[in-house]
Amino acid sequence: MPSLNCASIESNVFLSNAKRISSAGLPTTGKDLRCVDVDAEYKVMRLLGEGTYGKVHLAQHRTTSTVVALKHMHKDETKLKDFQREFELSYYMSPHRNIVITFDVAFETKHSYCFVQEYAPCGDLFEAIPPQQGLPEDTVKDVMMQLVSAIEFMHSKDIVHRDIKPENVLVYDEALKLVKLTDFGLARKGGTLVKKKNSSIPYTPPEICDAVYNEGYTSDTSTDVWSFGVTLYCCMTGNFPWEKADIDDAYYNEFLGWQKRKTVKIPSQWRKFSPRLMRLFRRFLEVKPERRCRIEEIHKYADNKWVRRRTASRYATSEINGDRSDSGEPNLTKLNMMFKAAGASAGEGLEEKEFREQRLREWILSLPEGETSGSAHGNTLSVPS
């Protein structure tokens, strides 16, 4: 039986096994799905994840011994056309190195529609981020460039993912040298009219936060750019920048004041970042979607420092406005206060901190299960203090 330890898995091995699985008597994609006895074809080992619309099992194909992930989508919650769209988009995107491989195998059981994907032995990116600390800068850059490559590929095919977040980035080794984008359940062709069906989460752009439930809007690649920017922040800090991008959110409103140049004072939780990274955040997190940059903008900043260096024990307030020259070297006499790893603001008492954390836990648990898959893994990212 193949090892389940965290190790890099080469795509060509899985593609080869995908062909073997497809030729082992299981139906491939098509309008008519054949009914399959899962237990006869697979040895189901354990549950990997579960949500409102279905569940994912770790399984071993009995003929090839390949360990795979079986994605089941409940028939009473999923239309056949929606299942086929997700499966076909997932399969269509599979050739890219940083997009999860979907085997050419789709079928149905009595209660669900199913398709088969490669198994990620090290979970997802959300689980890999140290809470209130974040990942090292070099690791973040490595992960982000892999993710950007996947998103660029999607956008080149005029496909919008619409659900970019750490929970949807699978990890294949402990050093994060190989990560892959997954979950195309919300993906649509650019320009498609869609309706708001879910509550807003920290990764949701403001134009969608402002929409009312069931209101229609057009899918656009700018949505992925915003969500990627928030994902970058989470990887760098181990925190959410806000609960949602709404003016009623104090943390978002504070960021908005700086973003719209109403103040030169950078919000405290952003002060660890270099002028160059703040310039990039300003481009990614542009409030107006039509003015938001393209995802490949990050290539201009990949070689710059993203974190400010500390100087002794004192820091001055910076006046970074994001319009500096492209040299981007930080002024060492105006370094900002680093965001404290403990996550509590100065002067915040233990009782206040516990109340804030309890409020966040209640907020996370109140969201629809499909929107907070990270909570099932022990969602410990928090909003800034």
C-alpha positions in Angstrom: 0.0 0.0 0.0 1.4 3.5 -0.9 2.8 5.5 2.0 0.6 8.3 3.3 3.5 10.3 4.7 4.0 13.8 3.6 6.1 13.6 0.4 6.2 15.3 -3.0 4.1 13.4 -5.5 5.0 13.8 -9.1 2.1 14.7 -11.4 3.2 12.3 -14.2 2.8 9.4 -11.8 -0.8 10.4 -11.0 -1.6 11.1 -14.6 -0.4 7.6 -15.5 -2.5 6.1 -12.7 -5.5 8.1 -13.8 -5.4 6.4 -17.2 -5.1 3.0 -15.4 -8.1 3.8 -13.2 -10.2 5.0 -16.1 -9.5 1.7 -18.0 -10.2 -0.5 -15.0 -13.9 -0.6 -15.7 -15.1 2.8 -14.3 -17.0 5.2 -16.5 -15.4 8.5 -17.6 -17.0 11.9 -18.1 -20.2 12.2 -20.0 -23.8 13.3 -19.9 -24.9 10.0 -18.5 -23.3 8.8 -15.3 -23.2 5.1 -14.5 -24.1 3.9 -11.1 -21.1 2.4 -9.3 -20.7 0.3 -6.2 -17.9 2.3 -4.5 -17.0 -0.4 -2.0 -16.4 -2.8 -4.9 -14.1 -0.4 -6.7 -12.4 1.3 -3.8 -11.3 0.6 -0.3 -12.6 3.6 1.6 -10.1 4.4 4.4 -11.3 7.5 6.2 -13.2 10.8 6.0 -11.0 13.7 4.9 -13.6 16.5 5.1 -17.3 17.2 5.1 -19.5 20.1 4.3 -23.0 21.2 3.4 -22.8 19.8 -0.1 -20.9 16.6 0.4 -17.8 14.9 1.8 -14.3 13.8 0.7 -13.0 10.3 1.6 -9.5 8.9 1.4 -9.7 5.7 -0.6 -7.5 3.2 -2.4 -8.4 2.0 -5.9 -8.6 -1.8 -5.6 -7.2 -2.6 -9.1 -4.3 -0.1 -9.2 -3.7 0.4 -5.4 -3.6 4.1 -6.1 -4.5 6.3 -3.0 -7.0 8.9 -4.1 -9.5 11.4 -2.8 -13.2 10.6 -3.5 -15.4 13.7 -3.7 -19.0 12.9 -3.0 -21.7 15.5 -3.6 -25.2 14.9 -2.1 -27.9 14.6 -4.8 -30.4 16.4 -2.6 -28.1 19.4 -2.4 -26.5 19.3 -5.9 -27.9 19.6 -9.4 -26.4 17.2 -11.9 -25.4 20.1 -14.2 -23.6 21.8 -11.3 -21.7 18.6 -10.5 -20.8 18.1 -14.2 -19.5 21.7 -14.4 -17.3 21.3 -11.4 -15.9 18.0 -12.5 -15.3 19.2 -16.1 -13.6 22.4 -15.0 -11.5 20.5 -12.5 -10.4 18.0 -15.1 -9.8 20.8 -17.7 -7.5 22.6 -15.3 -5.6 19.5 -14.2 -2.6 19.8 -16.6 -1.2 22.7 -14.6 1.5 21.6 -12.0 -0.1 23.8 -9.3 -3.7 22.7 -9.8 -5.0 19.5 -8.2 -5.2 16.5 -10.6 -8.7 15.3 -11.3 -8.9 11.8 -12.8 -11.1 11.2 -15.8 -13.5 9.3 -13.6 -17.0 10.4 -12.7 -20.0 8.3 -11.5 -23.0 8.2 -9.3 -24.2 6.2 -6.3 -27.7 6.0 -4.9 -27.3 9.2 -2.9 -24.4 11.1 -4.4 -22.4 12.2 -7.5 -18.7 11.4 -7.3 -15.4 12.1 -9.0 -11.8 11.2 -8.2 -8.9 13.4 -7.4 -5.3 13.0 -6.3 -4.7 12.9 -2.5 -2.8 15.7 -0.8 -0.9 14.0 2.1 -0.2 17.2 4.0 -3.6 18.8 4.2 -4.2 22.4 3.2 -2.4 25.7 3.5 -4.6 27.0 6.2 -3.4 24.2 8.5 0.2 25.1 7.7 0.0 28.7 8.7 1.2 29.3 12.3 -1.6 31.3 14.0 -0.8 35.0 14.8 2.7 34.4 13.5 2.5 33.6 9.8 5.0 31.8 7.6 8.6 33.0 6.9 8.9 35.5 4.1 10.8 33.2 1.7 8.2 30.4 2.2 5.4 32.8 1.6 7.0 34.0 -1.7 7.5 30.4 -2.8 3.9 29.5 -2.0 2.4 32.7 -3.6 4.3 32.3 -6.8 3.0 28.7 -7.2 -0.5 29.9 -6.5 -0.1 32.9 -8.9 1.0 30.5 -11.6 -2.2 28.4 -11.2 -4.4 31.5 -11.2 -2.7 33.0 -14.2 -3.4 29.7 -16.0 -7.0 29.8 -15.1 -7.4 33.4 -16.1 -5.7 32.8 -19.4 -8.6 30.3 -20.0 -11.1 33.0 -18.9 -12.0 31.0 -15.8 -12.7 32.7 -12.5 -12.1 30.6 -9.4 -14.2 32.8 -7.1 -13.1 31.0 -3.9 -9.4 31.6 -3.4 -8.4 31.0 0.2 -5.8 29.0 2.1 -8.3 26.2 2.7 -8.5 25.6 -1.0 -4.7 25.3 -1.5 -3.5 21.7 -0.9 -0.1 20.9 0.5 2.1 18.1 -0.8 5.2 18.4 1.4 6.1 19.9 4.8 8.4 22.5 3.3 5.5 23.8 1.0 7.6 23.3 -2.1 4.6 21.9 -3.9 1.1 23.4 -3.3 -2.0 23.1 -5.6 -5.2 25.0 -6.0 -8.4 23.0 -5.6 -12.2 23.2 -5.3 -13.7 24.6 -8.5 -17.3 24.4 -7.2 -17.8 28.2 -7.6 -15.7 28.6 -10.7 -17.3 30.2 -13.7 -16.4 31.5 -17.1 -15.6 35.3 -16.9 -18.6 37.4 -17.6 -21.1 34.9 -16.3 -24.0 36.3 -14.3 -24.1 34.7 -10.9 -26.1 35.3 -7.7 -24.8 35.9 -4.2 -25.7 32.8 -2.2 -23.3 32.8 0.7 -22.4 35.0 3.6 -19.3 37.2 3.3 -16.0 36.0 4.7 -12.7 37.8 5.1 -11.6 36.9 1.5 -14.8 38.3 -0.1 -14.2 41.5 -2.1 -16.2 44.6 -1.1 -18.3 44.7 -4.2 -19.7 41.3 -3.3 -20.0 42.1 0.4 -22.2 45.0 -0.6 -24.5 42.8 -2.7 -27.7 41.5 -1.1 -28.5 37.9 -0.9 -29.6 36.5 -4.3 -28.6 39.6 -6.1 -26.9 39.0 -9.5 -23.4 40.2 -10.4 -20.9 39.3 -13.1 -18.0 37.0 -12.4 -14.7 38.7 -13.0 -11.0 37.9 -12.5 -10.7 40.9 -10.1 -12.5 38.8 -7.5 -9.6 36.3 -7.5 -7.1 39.2 -7.2 -8.8 40.5 -4.1 -9.1 37.1 -2.5 -5.4 36.4 -3.3 -4.4 39.6 -1.6 -6.2 38.6 1.6 -4.6 35.1 1.4 -1.2 36.7 1.1 -1.9 38.8 4.2 -3.0 35.7 6.1 0.1 33.8 5.1 2.4 36.7 6.2 0.7 37.3 9.6 -1.3 34.2 10.7 -4.3 36.6 11.1 -7.3 37.8 9.1 -7.1 41.5 8.2 -10.8 41.9 9.0 -14.0 39.9 9.4 -15.4 41.2 6.2 -14.7 44.1 3.7 -17.5 46.3 4.9 -17.4 49.8 6.3 -19.1 48.6 9.5 -15.9 46.5 10.2 -13.5 48.7 12.1 -10.4 47.0 10.8 -11.5 47.2 7.2 -12.6 50.8 7.7 -9.2 51.7 9.1 -7.5 50.1 6.1 -9.9 51.9 3.7 -8.9 55.3 5.1 -5.3 54.5 4.1 -6.2 52.9 0.8 -8.2 55.9 -0.3 -5.4 58.2 0.9 -7.5 59.9 3.5 -4.6 59.4 5.9 -0.9 58.6 5.5 -0.9 56.6 8.7 -0.8 52.9 8.1 -3.0 50.7 10.3 -1.0 49.1 13.0 -1.5 45.5 11.8 0.0 46.3 8.4 3.1 48.1 9.7 5.4 45.0 9.5 5.3 45.1 5.7 7.9 46.9 3.5 6.9 49.9 1.3 7.0 47.6 -1.7 4.7 45.0 -0.3 2.3 47.8 0.8 2.3 49.1 -2.7 1.4 45.7 -3.9 -1.4 45.3 -1.3 -2.7 48.7 -2.5 -2.9 47.3 -6.0 -4.4 43.9 -5.1 -6.9 45.4 -2.6 -8.2 48.2 -4.7 -11.8 48.8 -3.7 -13.0 49.4 -7.3 -12.8 46.1 -9.2 -12.2 47.8 -12.5 -9.1 49.5 -11.1 -7.7 46.4 -9.4 -4.5 45.1 -11.0 -4.1 41.7 -12.7 -2.7 38.8 -10.7 0.6 38.8 -12.6 1.4 42.2 -11.0 3.1 40.2 -8.2 6.1 39.4 -10.5 7.2 43.0 -10.2 7.6 42.6 -6.5 8.9 39.1 -6.1 12.6 40.1 -5.6 11.8 42.9 -3.1 11.8 42.6 0.7 8.3 42.1 2.0 9.0 42.5 5.7 10.6 45.4 7.4 13.7 44.9 9.5 13.7 45.7 13.2 15.9 48.5 14.6 16.6 48.0 18.3 13.4 48.4 20.3 11.8 51.5 18.9 9.9 52.1 15.8 8.6 55.2 14.1 5.3 55.7 12.3 5.8 55.4 8.6 4.1 57.5 6.0 4.2 54.9 3.2 1.6 55.9 0.5 2.3 53.2 -2.0 3.6 55.6 -4.6 7.3 55.5 -3.9 9.9 54.8 -6.6 10.3 51.2 -7.7 13.5 50.9 -5.7 11.3 50.2 -2.8 14.0 50.2 -0.1 12.5 51.0 3.3 13.7 54.1 5.2 15.3 52.5 8.2 14.8 55.6 10.3 11.0 55.2 9.9 10.4 51.6 10.6 6.9 50.7 11.9 5.8 48.8 14.9 5.8 45.0 14.2 2.5 43.4 14.8 2.9 41.5 18.0 2.8 37.7 17.7 0.7 37.5 20.9 -2.1 39.1 19.0 -3.3 41.4 21.8 -3.1 45.2 21.5 -1.3 47.3 24.0 -3.4 47.9 27.1 -5.8 45.1 26.3 -6.7 43.2 29.4 -7.0 39.4 29.6 -10.8 39.7 30.0 -11.1 41.9 26.8 -8.8 39.6 24.9 -10.9 36.5 25.8 -14.1 38.3 24.9 -12.7 39.3 21.5 -11.5 35.7 20.8 -14.9 34.3 21.9 -16.7 36.7 19.6 -14.5 35.6 16.7 -15.2 31.9 17.4 -18.9 32.6 17.5 -18.6 34.5 14.2 -16.7 31.6 12.5 -19.2 29.1 13.7 -22.2 31.2 12.5 -21.0 31.1 8.9 -22.4 28.5 6.5 -20.3 25.3 6.6 -19.4 25.5 2.9 -17.8 28.9 3.5 -15.7 28.0 6.5 -14.1 24.7 5.7 -11.1 25.8 7.7 -13.2 25.8 10.9 -13.4 22.0 10.7 -9.6 21.9 11.0 -9.5 24.2 14.0 -9.7 27.7 12.5 -7.3 29.6 14.7 -6.6 32.6 12.4 -8.0 35.7 14.1 -8.8 39.3 13.2 -6.1 41.8 14.2 -6.0 43.2 17.7 
